[in-house]
C-alpha cells in the first residue's frame, strides 16, 4: 500500500467515509450530500476535488458566493457549479502529514455541506435532478451521482461512444487533416526560432492541431491515427527547424549571396558541411525535437487516456 493510499484510507475512515482503492476515490454521504473525493492529477495527490450533486431553484453559484465559501475555509481554493454538479477544490501541500489531510478534509467537507444547505441547495441526481437515492460513478471522463434510471441511460451513452470508436477512420482524409493542423505548429517553430528561442508551446500546438485535424477529417481518432499524427509531427518538426535555418541564412547573408529561401532550404545540409556548421545544425534540431516532445507527449498521452476512459463506466465502491 502506497503512502498516499494509506493516507486516503485513513482520511476517509476518520471522516465517516469509505475509500475505493482501485479507483482512488473517497466516497460516501455527509450531512445528506453524496460525495466523491479524488485527485484529478496523480502528480498532485493532495490537490483534491470534492464532488457532489445538488441544486436549488435560483440556479448555480455566483462568483460572490464562491468567494464567500473559499474565504470561510482555508483548505478550499475554489468552488463552482455546472448544472447539478458542484465541485470544490481542496489544496494541501504534497508533503503534508496524514493528520493534516484528515483535518483539512474534515474542515472542507463541513464548510461545503453547511454552505450548500445555507444557500438552499438540496441533494439530487447529477442528470435528472431528482432528490432520490444515488450511487457514485465515473462515466467516461466525468464523476457523477446517478439514480438507477439515469445510470441505465448513461451506460447506453457510454456504449454508443465505444461503438463510435470502433468505426474505421478514413486514413487519407485524416492524413490531410493532420497535415493541415501540423502547419500551425510548424509556423510557431519558425516564428519562435526567428526570435532566437525554442519553446515547448510549439509541441503543444502541433500535437493538438494535428490530432484534431485527423479526427475532424478522418471522422475518428484511432490508435492508428495517433501513430500517423506522431510521424507527421516528427516530420514537420524537421521541416520547421530546416526552414528556420534557411530564413536565418537569407536574413544574415543576403549581402554576400543572392541565394533565395528555396535555395537555402534545398541545399542546406551540403552548404552547412562546407562551412563546418553541421554540428550546430544537428544540435538545434535535437533541441527542437526535445522541446516539441516535451510539449507534445502529454497531449498525445492524454488523448489516448481520454479515448480509453470515454468508453468506460465504473461504479465507485
C-alpha positions as CSV (number, residue, x, y, z in Angstrom):
1,X,0.0,0.0,0.0
2,X,1.5,3.4,-1.0
3,X,1.8,6.3,1.4
4,X,-1.0,8.2,-0.4
5,X,-3.3,5.2,-0.5
6,X,-2.8,4.7,3.2
7,X,-3.4,8.4,3.9
8,X,-6.6,8.5,1.7
9,X,-8.0,5.4,3.5
10,X,-7.2,6.9,6.9
11,X,-8.8,10.3,6.0
12,X,-11.9,8.5,4.7
13,X,-12.3,6.4,7.9
14,X,-11.7,9.4,10.2
15,X,-14.5,11.3,8.4
16,X,-17.1,8.6,8.3
17,X,-16.5,7.8,4.6
18,X,-15.0,4.9,2.6
19,X,-12.1,4.6,0.2
20,X,-12.2,2.8,-3.2
21,X,-8.6,1.8,-3.5
22,X,-9.0,0.5,-7.1
23,X,-10.2,3.9,-8.4
24,X,-8.5,6.0,-5.7
25,X,-11.7,7.8,-4.7
26,X,-13.1,8.6,-1.3
27,X,-16.8,8.3,-1.2
28,X,-19.9,8.3,1.0
29,X,-22.5,10.6,2.4
30,X,-22.1,13.5,4.8
31,X,-24.8,15.8,6.1
32,X,-27.2,14.4,3.5
33,X,-24.9,15.1,0.5
34,X,-23.3,12.3,-1.5
35,X,-19.6,12.9,-2.0
36,X,-16.8,11.7,-4.3
37,X,-13.4,13.0,-3.4
38,X,-10.4,12.4,-5.7
39,X,-7.2,13.9,-7.0
40,X,-7.7,14.6,-10.7
41,X,-4.0,14.6,-11.4
42,X,-1.9,11.8,-9.8
43,X,1.1,14.0,-9.9
44,X,-0.6,16.3,-7.3
45,X,-2.2,13.8,-4.9
46,X,-3.3,16.4,-2.4
47,X,-4.9,18.8,-4.9
48,X,-8.3,17.2,-4.5
49,X,-11.8,17.7,-5.8
50,X,-14.8,17.3,-3.5
51,X,-17.6,16.4,-5.9
52,X,-21.3,16.4,-5.0
53,X,-24.7,16.8,-6.9
54,X,-27.1,19.4,-5.6
55,X,-29.4,22.0,-7.0
56,X,-31.6,25.0,-5.9
57,X,-34.4,26.9,-7.5
58,X,-32.4,30.1,-8.0
59,X,-29.7,28.4,-10.1
60,X,-26.0,27.9,-9.8
61,X,-23.4,29.5,-7.6
62,X,-22.4,33.1,-8.2
63,X,-18.8,34.4,-8.1
64,X,-19.6,36.2,-4.9
65,X,-20.9,33.0,-3.2
66,X,-17.8,31.1,-4.4
67,X,-15.5,33.7,-2.9
68,X,-17.6,33.6,0.3
69,X,-17.0,29.9,0.7
70,X,-13.3,30.0,-0.1
71,X,-12.8,32.8,2.4
72,X,-14.5,30.8,5.2
73,X,-12.3,27.7,4.8
74,X,-8.5,27.9,4.4
75,X,-8.4,24.4,2.8
76,X,-10.6,25.3,-0.1
77,X,-9.2,27.2,-3.1
78,X,-12.3,27.3,-5.3
79,X,-15.8,26.1,-5.9
80,X,-18.0,26.0,-8.9
81,X,-21.3,24.6,-10.1
82,X,-22.2,23.2,-13.5
83,X,-25.8,22.2,-13.8
84,X,-26.4,19.8,-10.9
85,X,-22.7,19.3,-10.2
86,X,-20.9,21.2,-7.5
87,X,-17.1,20.9,-7.4
88,X,-14.9,22.3,-4.6
89,X,-11.1,22.3,-4.8
90,X,-9.1,21.4,-1.7
91,X,-5.4,22.1,-1.5
92,X,-2.8,20.6,0.8
93,X,1.0,20.6,0.3
94,X,2.3,17.3,-1.1
95,X,4.5,16.6,2.0
96,X,1.7,17.1,4.5
97,X,1.2,14.5,7.2
98,X,-1.8,12.2,7.5
99,X,-3.2,14.2,10.4
100,X,-3.2,17.3,8.3
101,X,-5.1,15.6,5.5
102,X,-7.7,14.2,7.9
103,X,-8.3,17.6,9.5
104,X,-8.3,19.6,6.2
105,X,-10.7,17.2,4.7
106,X,-13.0,17.4,7.7
107,X,-13.0,21.2,7.7
108,X,-13.5,21.4,3.9
109,X,-16.4,18.9,3.8
110,X,-18.1,20.6,6.8
111,X,-17.7,24.0,5.2
112,X,-19.0,22.8,1.9
113,X,-22.1,21.0,3.1
114,X,-23.0,23.8,5.6
115,X,-22.6,26.3,2.8
116,X,-24.8,24.4,0.4
117,X,-27.5,23.9,3.0
118,X,-27.4,27.6,3.9
119,X,-27.7,28.6,0.2
120,X,-30.8,26.5,-0.3
121,X,-29.2,23.5,-2.1
122,X,-30.8,20.0,-1.9
123,X,-29.0,16.8,-2.9
124,X,-30.0,15.3,-6.2
125,X,-29.1,13.0,-9.2
126,X,-26.4,14.6,-11.4
127,X,-28.5,14.1,-14.5
128,X,-32.3,14.3,-13.8
129,X,-32.0,16.5,-10.7
130,X,-34.4,14.4,-8.6
131,X,-33.9,14.1,-4.8
132,X,-33.6,10.3,-4.8
133,X,-31.1,7.7,-3.8
134,X,-28.0,7.8,-6.0
135,X,-24.7,6.0,-6.4
136,X,-21.3,7.3,-7.4
137,X,-19.9,6.6,-10.9
138,X,-17.1,7.6,-13.2
139,X,-18.9,7.8,-16.5
140,X,-16.5,8.5,-19.4
141,X,-14.3,11.4,-18.2
142,X,-16.8,12.7,-15.5
143,X,-17.7,11.8,-12.0
144,X,-21.4,11.6,-11.3
145,X,-24.0,10.7,-8.8
146,X,-26.7,8.8,-10.6
147,X,-30.1,7.3,-9.8
148,X,-30.9,3.9,-11.2
149,X,-32.8,5.2,-14.2
150,X,-30.1,7.7,-15.2
151,X,-27.4,5.0,-14.7
152,X,-29.1,3.0,-17.4
153,X,-29.2,5.9,-19.7
154,X,-25.6,6.8,-19.1
155,X,-24.5,3.2,-19.7
156,X,-26.2,3.4,-23.1
157,X,-24.4,6.7,-23.9
158,X,-21.0,5.2,-23.0
159,X,-21.8,2.1,-25.1
160,X,-22.6,4.5,-28.0
161,X,-19.2,6.2,-27.6
162,X,-17.5,2.8,-27.6
163,X,-19.3,1.8,-30.7
164,X,-18.4,5.1,-32.4
165,X,-14.7,4.5,-31.6
166,X,-14.9,1.1,-33.3
167,X,-15.8,2.9,-36.6
168,X,-12.9,2.8,-39.0
169,X,-11.1,6.0,-39.7
170,X,-10.7,7.5,-43.2
171,X,-6.9,7.4,-43.3
172,X,-6.3,9.5,-46.4
173,X,-8.7,12.3,-45.2
174,X,-7.2,12.0,-41.7
175,X,-3.7,12.5,-43.0
176,X,-4.8,15.6,-44.9
177,X,-6.4,17.0,-41.7
178,X,-3.3,16.1,-39.7
179,X,-1.0,17.8,-42.2
180,X,-3.1,21.0,-42.2
181,X,-3.2,21.0,-38.4
182,X,0.5,20.5,-38.1
183,X,1.2,23.5,-40.3
184,X,0.2,25.7,-37.3
185,X,2.9,24.0,-35.1
186,X,5.4,24.3,-37.9
187,X,4.7,28.1,-38.2
188,X,5.2,28.5,-34.5
189,X,8.5,26.7,-34.6
190,X,9.7,29.1,-37.3
191,X,8.3,32.2,-35.6
192,X,9.8,31.4,-32.2
193,X,13.0,30.3,-33.9
194,X,13.4,33.6,-35.7
195,X,13.2,35.3,-32.3
196,X,16.1,33.2,-31.1
197,X,14.2,30.8,-28.9
198,X,12.9,27.2,-28.8
199,X,9.7,26.6,-26.8
200,X,7.6,23.6,-25.8
201,X,4.5,25.6,-26.8
202,X,5.2,24.6,-30.4
203,X,4.8,21.0,-29.4
204,X,1.6,21.6,-27.6
205,X,0.1,23.4,-30.6
206,X,1.5,20.9,-33.1
207,X,0.0,17.9,-31.2
208,X,-3.4,19.4,-30.5
209,X,-3.9,20.8,-34.0
210,X,-2.5,17.6,-35.7
211,X,-4.7,15.3,-33.7
212,X,-7.8,17.5,-34.1
213,X,-7.2,17.8,-37.8
214,X,-7.0,14.0,-38.2
215,X,-10.1,13.5,-36.1
216,X,-12.2,16.1,-38.0
217,X,-11.4,14.9,-41.5
218,X,-10.8,11.2,-40.7
219,X,-14.1,11.0,-38.7
220,X,-12.4,9.1,-35.9
221,X,-9.2,9.3,-34.0
222,X,-8.0,5.7,-33.7
223,X,-4.7,4.4,-32.3
224,X,-3.6,4.1,-35.9
225,X,-4.4,7.8,-36.4
226,X,-2.4,8.8,-33.4
227,X,0.6,6.9,-34.7
228,X,0.2,8.6,-38.1
229,X,0.0,12.0,-36.3
230,X,3.2,11.3,-34.4
231,X,5.0,10.5,-37.6
232,X,3.7,13.7,-39.2
233,X,4.7,15.8,-36.1
234,X,8.2,14.4,-36.3
235,X,8.5,15.2,-40.0
236,X,7.1,18.7,-39.6
237,X,9.5,19.4,-36.7
238,X,12.4,18.6,-39.0
239,X,11.0,20.8,-41.8
240,X,10.3,23.6,-39.3
241,X,13.9,23.6,-38.0
242,X,15.3,23.4,-41.5
243,X,13.1,26.3,-42.6
244,X,14.1,28.3,-39.6
245,X,17.8,27.9,-40.6
246,X,17.0,28.8,-44.2
247,X,15.2,32.0,-43.1
248,X,18.1,32.9,-40.8
249,X,20.6,32.4,-43.7
250,X,18.6,34.7,-46.0
251,X,18.4,37.4,-43.4
252,X,22.0,37.3,-42.3
253,X,23.8,36.5,-45.6
254,X,21.7,38.5,-48.1
255,X,24.5,41.0,-48.6
256,X,27.1,38.4,-49.7
257,X,24.9,35.9,-51.6
258,X,21.9,36.0,-53.8
259,X,20.6,32.7,-52.5
260,X,16.8,32.6,-52.0
261,X,15.0,30.9,-49.2
262,X,14.2,28.0,-51.6
263,X,17.9,27.7,-52.4
264,X,19.0,27.6,-48.8
265,X,16.3,25.2,-47.8
266,X,17.1,22.8,-50.7
267,X,20.9,23.0,-50.3
268,X,21.2,23.5,-46.6
269,X,22.9,20.2,-45.5
270,X,25.6,20.5,-48.1
271,X,26.2,24.2,-47.6
272,X,26.5,23.6,-43.8
273,X,29.1,20.9,-44.4
274,X,31.1,23.3,-46.4
275,X,31.3,25.9,-43.7
276,X,31.6,23.5,-40.8
277,X,28.2,24.2,-39.2
278,X,26.7,20.7,-39.4
279,X,27.2,20.1,-35.7
280,X,25.4,23.3,-34.8
281,X,22.5,22.5,-37.1
282,X,22.1,19.0,-35.7
283,X,22.3,20.4,-32.2
284,X,19.5,22.8,-32.9
285,X,17.5,20.1,-34.5
286,X,17.9,17.8,-31.4
287,X,16.9,20.7,-29.1
288,X,13.8,21.5,-31.2
289,X,12.8,17.8,-31.1
290,X,13.3,17.8,-27.3
291,X,11.1,20.8,-26.8
292,X,8.4,19.6,-29.2
293,X,8.3,16.3,-27.4
294,X,8.1,17.9,-24.0
295,X,5.0,19.8,-25.3
296,X,3.5,17.1,-27.4
297,X,3.9,13.9,-25.4
298,X,1.5,14.9,-22.6
299,X,-1.1,16.0,-25.2
300,X,-0.8,12.7,-27.1
301,X,-0.8,10.6,-24.0
302,X,-3.7,12.5,-22.6
303,X,-5.8,11.9,-25.8
304,X,-5.1,8.2,-25.6
305,X,-6.1,8.0,-22.0
306,X,-9.2,10.1,-22.6
307,X,-10.2,7.9,-25.5
308,X,-10.0,4.8,-23.3
309,X,-11.8,6.4,-20.4
310,X,-14.6,7.8,-22.5
311,X,-15.9,4.3,-23.3
312,X,-15.9,3.1,-19.7
313,X,-18.4,3.4,-16.8
314,X,-17.2,2.5,-13.4
315,X,-19.2,2.3,-10.2
316,X,-17.3,3.8,-7.2
317,X,-17.2,1.4,-4.2
